[in-house]
Amino acid sequence: MAKKEAPIEEKVYNIPLRSEWIAVGRVARTKKAVSAVKSFISRHTRAQNVMISEELNRTLWSSGAKKPPGKIKVKASIDKTGRAIVRMPGEITLEEEKKRILSKKDEKPDKEGTGQDKKEEKPKEAGAKEDAKPEAVAKEGAEEAREATAGKGPEKEAKPVQEEKK
């Protein structure tokens, strides 16, 4: 007979981190927050081995080493061997990811729904030059813009410079 896997227990915890990281130096705060998550989960689940997921680690380090979050909501999965895996509540487990990938492989894509449509060619503008270099086109565009705005707007006459009186 094949042994059945140990049932997994999952719980959601709100972990207060500010009281932990406020006591250490500014540059060590996020490192202290990570160790606080591990100690909190081991204390509340009696797990000897606590592992933090990559997404949770990224969330803790998202604001840098000096400003970790003050509190965080996590989901802890505990098995009977004493191992706890801590992740964000919306995060997908590896088993769920494998099932999702396998179900996608089983579905056959439709010929029309593959998303590989022919590339639509954009109609070329009448005034655009095909062989011109981008720099030349930019210069020509700037000159055209200056010419277009030359006759518009109030024109200011140059004031004559007054000479100093002796």
C-alpha positions in Angstrom: 0.0 0.0 0.0 1.2 3.5 -0.8 1.4 5.9 2.0 -0.9 8.9 1.8 0.8 12.3 2.1 0.4 14.1 5.4 -2.5 16.5 5.4 -1.4 20.1 5.0 -2.8 22.7 7.4 -3.1 26.3 6.1 -3.6 29.4 8.2 -3.6 33.1 7.5 -1.6 35.3 10.0 -1.3 39.0 10.4 2.3 39.6 11.5 3.2 42.9 13.3 6.7 43.8 12.2 7.2 47.4 13.3 7.8 46.5 16.9 10.6 44.2 15.8 12.4 46.3 13.2 12.2 49.6 15.1 14.6 48.3 17.7 17.5 47.8 15.2 19.6 50.1 13.1 18.1 51.7 10.0 20.0 49.6 7.4 19.2 46.3 9.1 15.5 46.7 9.4 14.3 44.5 6.5 16.7 41.8 7.5 15.2 41.9 11.0 11.6 41.8 9.5 12.5 38.6 7.6 13.8 37.0 10.7 10.7 38.2 12.6 8.4 36.5 10.1 10.3 33.3 10.5 10.3 33.4 14.3 6.6 34.4 14.4 5.6 31.4 12.2 7.8 28.9 14.1 6.4 30.1 17.4 2.7 29.9 16.3 2.9 26.7 14.3 5.6 24.9 16.2 7.5 24.2 13.0 11.2 23.6 13.1 11.9 24.6 9.5 10.3 27.8 8.1 10.7 28.7 4.4 9.7 32.1 2.9 8.5 32.3 -0.7 10.2 34.5 -3.2 7.1 36.7 -3.6 6.9 37.3 0.1 10.6 38.1 0.2 10.2 40.6 -2.6 7.3 42.2 -0.8 9.4 42.6 2.3 12.3 44.1 0.4 10.2 46.2 -2.0 10.9 49.5 -0.2 14.5 48.7 0.4 16.5 47.8 3.5 15.6 50.9 5.5 11.7 50.8 5.3 10.1 47.4 5.5 6.3 47.2 5.9 4.9 47.7 9.4 2.7 44.6 9.2 2.0 41.9 6.7 -0.6 39.3 6.0 0.8 35.8 5.2 -0.5 32.3 4.6 1.4 29.5 6.3 1.2 25.9 5.0 2.3 23.4 7.7 2.8 19.7 7.1 3.2 16.9 9.7 7.0 16.7 9.2 7.4 20.1 10.9 8.1 22.2 7.8 6.2 25.5 7.2 6.1 27.4 3.9 5.1 31.0 4.2 3.7 32.9 1.3 1.4 35.8 0.4 -2.3 34.9 0.6 -2.9 35.2 -3.2 0.2 33.4 -4.2 -0.1 30.1 -6.2 1.7 27.0 -4.8 4.0 24.9 -7.0 1.4 22.1 -7.2 -1.3 24.5 -8.4 1.1 25.9 -11.0 1.9 22.5 -12.3 -1.8 21.6 -12.6 -2.5 24.8 -14.4 0.3 24.3 -16.9 -0.8 20.7 -17.5 -4.3 21.7 -18.1 -3.2 24.3 -20.6 -1.2 21.7 -22.5 -4.2 19.4 -22.7 -6.3 22.1 -24.3 -5.7 22.3 -28.1 -5.5 25.8 -29.4 -7.9 26.8 -32.2 -6.4 27.8 -35.5 -8.2 31.1 -35.4 -7.5 31.7 -31.7 -3.7 31.3 -31.7 -3.1 35.0 -31.8 -0.7 34.7 -34.7 -2.5 37.1 -37.0 -0.8 38.5 -40.0 1.0 41.7 -39.3 -1.0 44.6 -40.5 1.0 47.0 -42.6 0.5 50.6 -41.7 -0.2 52.9 -44.7 2.8 55.2 -45.3 2.3 58.9 -45.0 2.5 60.9 -48.2 5.1 63.3 -46.9 7.4 60.8 -45.2 10.7 60.0 -46.8 11.6 56.3 -46.7 15.4 56.6 -47.3 16.0 59.7 -45.2 18.0 59.3 -42.0 16.1 60.0 -38.8 18.3 63.0 -38.0 17.6 64.6 -41.3 13.9 64.0 -40.9 14.0 65.6 -37.4 15.8 68.6 -38.7 13.3 69.1 -41.5 10.4 68.7 -39.1 11.9 71.4 -36.8 12.4 73.8 -39.7 8.8 73.2 -40.9 7.5 73.9 -37.4 9.5 77.2 -37.2 8.1 78.3 -40.6 4.5 77.4 -39.5 4.7 79.4 -36.3 6.6 82.4 -37.8 3.5 84.3 -38.9 1.5 83.5 -35.8 1.3 85.3 -32.5 2.1 88.9 -31.5 5.3 90.2 -32.9 7.5 92.1 -30.7 9.7 94.9 -32.1 13.2 95.2 -30.9 13.7 98.2 -28.6 16.6 100.5 -29.4 19.4 100.5 -26.9 19.8 103.8 -25.3 23.3 105.2 -24.9 24.5 106.4 -21.6 24.4 110.1 -21.1 27.6 111.8 -20.2 
